[in-house]
Amino acid sequence: MKTKERSKIGKKNRKSGSDFERRTRADLESKGWIVDKWSNNVEFQLENLETNEKSCGKLIPAKHKFRGKGIPMAMGTGFPDFIAYKFIMGFPEEEDKVLLCSNGLNISTYEGWEIIGVECKTNGYLSKEEKEKCKWILENNIFSKILIAYKEKEGRKIVVKYKEFKDV
């Protein structure tokens, strides 16, 4: 395959991926989630060079990617793609607020938020490295769960579906 043909395929795939991310974000917002781009990434350090055994993961700011001369840098290359949060418990009534304050609880730390990570994959499958990152994020309680958004056709319409990442 020629370089120009590969370039066209790459451009088409990038556009398709960013369109799917916009569609996913709009879908989550329509379901009541507050959504933002996640700008961090998980970095692993090699513990054993001979076996490529990884350990000591840490959360770092995502690096911007240089795409070429005259082309803007790719921003927001974090993993997962989005952070979404929603208040899942009803807001406390005035009487409950007074009761909470009298018991020494601060209302600003009132629990009831669900914070999730959302990774957009048009086919719904994560790579081995992405699975390792998901495991680390869940083990370190960065998010309560990670959803993988994927495309599914229903008739002529493309619908965003979600599946939860499970550590298998």
PyMOL commands that set and color helices and strands:
alter all, ss='L'
color gray80, all
select helices_A, chain A and resi 3-30+94-102+107-109+128-139
alter helices_A, ss='H'
color red, helices_A
select strands_A, chain A and resi 34-37+40-48+53-61+82-87+113-120+145-154+157-164
alter strands_A, ss='S'
color yellow, strands_A
deselect
rebuild
show_as cartoon
